[in-house]
Amino acid sequence: MNFPVPENDNSTGQARRNPGEASSRCPVCAAHVLERPDAAAALWPLALGGAHAPALFHNARFCAACTELSESLIDSAFLKSWSMQEELSRAALTFLDPAAPGPAPLIYLGIAGDYDPDNQEICERWAGLAGEQIYHISPRVDESFHGHDRMGIYEAQRQRRNSKATLILNSASQFWSNVAILSFNAYFPHAERFVLDRGTSETPASTSTTAFNQHHSPRQRAYIGNGSAREALIFNSGLSGDAMQRFLIKLALGMGANLLGPEFLATATARRLKRNFWLNHPVAPPITRKYKALRPIEGSWMLTLAIVEDEFALRICTPSGQTQSVLIAKGAHLWSGPSFDPWREGQVFIVIPQRNIFAGPFASSLYQAHMEGGLSDPELASLQALRTSHRRLPSRTGLA
């Protein structure tokens, strides 16, 4: 299904029928950039289904540096935050398909406090749903925005991408090993990745011992090899609030540029978003109008874009039903034409990462009628039918 965009707008973020390049300014740093819709990265995190998002959720207008910043620092901090860990743990098993493994949330354990006595590297620990262990080793850089100018932040994220991630499989279940590998790839798309199998699933993706040893220093090999005994973890809980706010601001900047074009960057709200993005403790501009409250499909992500009077806003409803909002733009003159009528109605997207689904848009009135039982929409009904009881999933140990 195509999402509604203004017919006379060439800067919607939608792939052109005759792909070309258009000069514009990056909405994050204002640098001149050649817009390449066909090669744009996702605004929505890959680990949460961003690879399947429609073009509206792509950052075709971001410069290369801000695209890397988005993926390596903004999305990463968001996924590691306390609030996200709680959300992902609640929805981890809800939509997994017993017949076809899909990516599932990983659990962030923290930074290994006993890893590097020379203070040159960090090792972050993650866990999979069946007890898998993940070691993400990267140069030690300051991921905060405190005390950095813009170039310092870019340099930090460039160093951060020079990383290695190792997944250690523990389950004898092929299903859970495949889930772990798909999740691992989604969470660490830019890292040099290695898979070691300590279970008996005989996973074809496993890295040979020789290859692993060639790419790791003796210290790295020793630490990962003794990983089961390591418990000294430091969880950076301070990431949570700032990570969510910066993530919301990033989405608003990208989607505002996609929907409203170059005129968006001249608005007061865009200038506020851009200024706040670079603050150590950013604050996303709040909404002030009354938006329609919609009930989510339990366990899924619900993204709603809507115009209410002089506000254009994005609302995110998490798998547990918590809501976060951000103002994209303010000023009715920006959407005066009839081509914006679908956004005045409100448009809903449903994201189910475990099934590689990014569905929508659904008109908010249709969505509400379906969820309240007044009208049955076949596509929404099919999404609800994908919910799975954990009792139908294979044993996580692989034992009967």
Secondary structure, DSSP 8 states (H G I E B T S, - for coil): ------TT-S-SS---SS---EEEE-TTT--EEEE-GGG--BSS-GGGTGGG--GGGB-TTS-HHHHHHIIIIIHHHHHHSHHHHHHHHHHTTTT-BTTB------EEEEEETTS-TTSSEEEEEEE-TTS-EEEEEEE----S-TT--HHHHHHHHHHHTS-EEEEEE--S-HHHHHHHHHHHHHH-TTSEEEEEE-SSS--TT---HHHHHHTS-HHHHHHHHTGGG---EE--TTHHHHHHHHHHHHHHHHHHHHHHGGGGGGSHHHHHHHHHHTSSS-------S--------TTSEEEEEEEETTEEEEEEE-TTS-EEEEEEEE-GGGG-SGGGHHHHH-EEEEEEGGGTEEEEEEEHHHHHHHHTTSS--HHHHHHHTT---GGGS--SSS--
